[in-house]
Amino acid sequence: MSVSPIGEVRLSDVEGNRPSGKGFGELVKDFISEVNSLQRKADLVAGQLVTGEAENLHQVMLAVERASLALSLMVEVRNKVLEAYREIMRMQM
């Protein structure tokens, strides 16, 4: 039985450098703007449904549920970040 290497570990992964160049704050900002755009789209298609312009109910429900799910995820991420911050603040030095 021979063992072959699975691949090379990049030095940037070991040192903690960000290959994408984005920090946590930028990722959160992008996520918030994406959630905002999903909410706006859901509002738009819901308005189209009310006025009778919407083609089918299925697309409206998908947009609304997608926006709702994204908002729920954003709230949970916020809660976890706050929980981690509080835990760090409780640590004694």
Buried (B, 14 or more C-beta within 10 A) or exposed (E): EEEEEEEEEEEEEEEEEEEEEEEEEEEBEEBEEEBBEBBEBBEBBBEBBEEEEBEEEEEBBEBBEBBEEBBEEBEEEEEEEEEEEEEEEEEEE
